[in-house]
Structures are given as structure tokens and as C-alpha cells.
């Protein structure tokens, strides 16, 4: 998951910093949580200047499809701020990402929600939740 997030970070192409959040394991909804799991990685990107926030989002919208991602949604969310949200899936990597542009945050940021598909635990092993 960190590798996927790093790939997304590299596509942003503007100066800034990423939060230091770590991936974590959760159960797959509706499945036996001793046999199935998903990996989540929630992190944020803070551009060096607020004016670069739009550039960062535009670059992701342009570059994600060039790297195997399919954009499945792009537009304002239902929040009072009407933040722009983009959702994309990468079938080859079996991951999805929701990206929310939050220009009114202090500091402005892109919030990233990266999630894997549902995986089964290999025979004889257990889900290690962290």
C-alpha cells in the first residue's frame, strides 16, 4: 500500500509534503474476518503553497489514467464546503483511491483514502491487524 501511495504522490508533481500516516488492516465487510482482510492507507498531501492545490489535483486527474487508473467519479462532494472529490480504481493493482481537495482547510490539502481489494489469508496464517 505504501508503494501505491508513493506512486500517487509521485504523480502530483508539485512541491509539498505528505503526512506520515501508516497503512492498517481491517476486515472485509460481510466476510469472515479471520480469513479475509483489506489494507487501508489514509494520508494527506500539503502543497508548498495554497495556489498549487488546484495544480496538484489537475495533475492527478490527468496522470492517473496514464498509469492504469480509471477515474470513476469527479465532482463536488456533499459537504457544506462542496470539496472536489475524485475516485479512481486500478484493477491491475486491485486498489482504489478517493482524493478530496480541501482548499478551505488550514493548511489546504488533498486527503487520500487508498484501499485494497479484499484478500484471503493464506492457509495456516492469521490476519495481523495493525
DAWOMO-V600387 format. One line per field, one symbol per residue. psi: psi as a letter, one per 40 degrees, with the letter a starting at -180 (. if undefined). A space follows every 50 residues. Layout:
psi = ???
This chain:
psi = ddddddddddedeiiaiiifiiiihiihheiheeeiiihihhiihhidid dedddddddddddddefeihheihaiaeidefihhhhiigddefiihhhh hgdeigiiihhhghhiahiihiheiihhh.
